[in-house]
């Protein structure tokens, strides 16, 4: 299932996002993160990273979404690039 979400926080080890469905801690997810390419040599406005991640926390918000925290286990540039 593919779901588009909004990421609020991103670090080298994980990310936090808002999702319309609840995810379960321990659940493995595959995500594509679009990261601004500021200062890189890329001509693209954003880099796409494919991530294998694990849900570590999922909590209901007052807006009807779920705040989900994930730990990144592995990542690679979308399109077959190697992990930097």
N, C-alpha and C positions, 0 to 999 in steps of 0.2 A: 504494500500500500504506500502511495506517495502522498505526503502532506507538506504543504508549504507553511513555514512558521517564521517568527521574528526572533532573532537572537538578541539578547540583551547584553550578555557578557561573554567574552571570549578570551581564553588564555592559551598558552602552549600545552596545557594539560587537560583542558576541558572547556565546556561552554554551558550557558543557561539560556533557555528559550521558552516561549509561550506556545502551547499546543492546544488544539481544540479537543483532543482526546487524552485520557489518562494513560500514562505509560507506567510500567511496573519496575521498581528498583531491581536490578540484576538483569533486566531485559537488554539484549544486544540489539543495537540499531546501526544501520548504515545511513550516513548523512552526507549531503553535499553542502558545504559552507562556501558562501561567496564573500571573499575578503577584499577590501579595497587594496588596489595595487600601488598606492602612493609611494613614490620614491623607488619603485622597482624599475627594471629595464623593460618590463612588459609594456606593450602598447594597448593592452586591454584595460578597461576601467576597474576590473575586479579579477582576482584569481579564484578559481573554483578548486576546492579541496574535497576529495572524497575521504570520509572518515569512518572508521569502524570504532564504535563507542559503546559504552555501557551506562545505562541509566543508574544514577546513584541516589536521586531524590525526585519525587513527583508530588506536587502539592496543589490543591485547588485554589484558585484566586477568586476574588469577589466579582471579577468581570466575566466569569463563566469559562475561563480557560484553565489550563494546568501549567504551572511553572515547573520546568523539568531541568535538572542538572545532570550532565553527562561527563564521564571521564573518557578522553580520547585514548584508545589503545594503539591505533595505527592510522596513518593518513598518507595520501599521495595526491599529486596534482591530477585533476580530472583530465581525462584524455590520454592516460597511459604514462604520465611522467613519473619519475622515481621520487621517493621520499627524499627531501633535501637533508 
